[in-house]
Amino acid sequence: MNRQEKVKALVESFANKEYGTTIGHNEIAVIIEERYGSRRYGEIVNSAKKELEDSGKMIVSVFSVGYRLAYPDEYVDQSAKRVKRGTNQIDHGVRILDNAPVKEMTQIGAQRYNTVSDRMRIMQAAMHGAKVEINMLTAKRKNPLLSAIDNA
């Protein structure tokens, strides 16, 4: 099987399962004909994840076991988790800019730095605001915003 056929085989394996079904690493390795833990194994699983998400299904890692077909109610939390990771990446980008040797940059480099730095700080502020709101909306406790909506 070529790479695309392996991805397709794994996607079909999960697409035909019920929500909550777990497929172990060993079973996946047999389906895709790749050794668990190999780089190729990871690449194929990641490609299958993307294809499944595009079709409305999602798999989540089950530590040391394999992958599980996510329940529909898990999609919000999985999405929020990605937003939080993205916010951390933006913070890292800003930290790099904060420590950049601006005084040693060329004039063009300093202009680029200023432009990118301004935009990054705007994006950082927006993402932190969004992160706070998402945290409130996905909290496991009763959310005051949802109560206000219910009472409206």
For each residue, the residues with C-beta under 8 A, 3 or more apart:
1: 5 6 9 32 33
2: 5 6
3: 6 7 43 44 47
4: 7 8
5: 1 2 8 9
6: 1 2 3 9 10 31 32 33 34 44
7: 3 4 10 11 32 44 47 48 51
8: 4 5 11 12
9: 1 5 6 12 13 31 32
10: 6 7 13 14 28 31 32 44 45 48
11: 7 8 14 15 48 51 52 55
12: 8 9 15 16
13: 9 10 16 17 23 28 31
14: 10 11 17 21 23 48 52 57 59 67 69
15: 11 12 52 55 57
16: 12 13
17: 13 14 21 23 69
18: 21 69
19: 69 70 71 72
20: 68 69 71
21: 14 17 18 68 69
22: 62 65 66 67 68 69
23: 13 14 17 27 28 31 66 67 68
24: 27 28 65 66
25: 28 29 36 65 66
26: 29 30 36 66
27: 23 24 30 31 66
28: 10 13 23 24 25 31 32 36 41 45 66 67
29: 25 26 32 33 34 35 36 41
30: 26 27 33
31: 6 9 10 13 23 27 28
32: 1 6 7 9 10 28 29 41 44 45
33: 1 6 29 30
34: 6 29 38 40 41 44
35: 29 38 40 41
36: 25 26 28 29 41
37: 41
38: 34 35 41 42
39: 42 43
40: 34 35 43 44
41: 28 29 32 34 35 36 37 38 44 45
42: 38 39 45 46
43: 3 39 40 46 47
44: 3 6 7 10 32 34 40 41 47 48
45: 10 28 32 41 42 48 49 67
46: 42 43 49 50
47: 3 7 43 44 50 51
48: 7 10 11 14 44 45 51 52 59
49: 45 46 52 53 58 59
50: 46 47 53 54
51: 7 11 47 48 54 55
52: 11 14 15 48 49 55 57 58 59
53: 49 50 56 57 58
54: 50 51
55: 11 15 51 52
56: 53
57: 14 15 52 53 69 70
58: 49 52 53 69 70 74 75 78
59: 14 48 49 52 67 68 69 70
60: 67 68 70 74 78
61: 67 68
62: 22 65 66 67 68
63:
64:
65: 22 24 25 62
66: 22 23 24 25 26 27 28 62
67: 14 22 23 28 45 59 60 61 62
68: 20 21 22 23 59 60 61 62
69: 14 17 18 19 20 21 22 57 58 59
70: 19 57 58 59 60 74 75 78
71: 19 20 74
72: 19 75
73: 76
74: 58 60 70 71 77 78
75: 58 70 72 78 79
76: 73 79 80 138
77: 74 80 81 138
78: 58 60 70 74 75 81 82
79: 75 76 82 83
80: 76 77 83 84 134 135 137 138
81: 77 78 84 85
82: 78 79 85 86
83: 79 80 86 87 127 130 131 134
84: 80 81 87 88 131 134 135
85: 81 82 88 89
86: 82 83 89 90 127
87: 83 84 90 91 127 128 130 131
88: 84 85 91 92
89: 85 86 92 93
90: 86 87 93 94 120 123 124 127
91: 87 88 94 95 124
92: 88 89 95 96
93: 89 90 96 97 120
94: 90 91 97 98 120 121 124
95: 91 92 98 99
96: 92 93 99 100
97: 93 94 100 113 116 117 120
98: 94 95
99: 95 96
100: 96 97 105 113
101: 104 105
102: 105 110 113
103:
104: 101
105: 100 101 102 109 110 113
106: 109 110
107: 110 111
108: 111 112
109: 105 106 112 113
110: 102 105 106 107 113 114
111: 107 108 114 115
112: 108 109 115 116
113: 97 100 102 105 109 110 116 117
114: 110 111 117 118
115: 111 112 118 119
116: 97 112 113 119 120
117: 97 113 114 120 121
118: 114 115 121 122
119: 115 116 122 123
120: 90 93 94 97 116 117 123 124
121: 94 117 118 124 125
122: 118 119 125 126
123: 90 119 120 126 127
124: 90 91 94 120 121 127 128
125: 121 122 128 129
126: 122 123 129 130
127: 83 86 87 90 123 124 130 131
128: 87 124 125 131 132
129: 125 126 132 133
130: 83 87 126 127 133 134
131: 83 84 87 127 128 134 135
132: 128 129 135 136
133: 129 130 136 137
134: 80 83 84 130 131 137 138
135: 80 84 131 132 138 139
136: 132 133 139 143 144 145
137: 80 133 134 143 145 146
138: 76 77 80 134 135
139: 135 136 143
140:
141:
142: 146 147
143: 136 137 139 146 147
144: 136 147 148
145: 136 137 148 149
146: 137 142 143 149 150
147: 142 143 144 150 151
148: 144 145 151 152
149: 145 146 152
150: 146 147
151: 147 148
152: 148 149
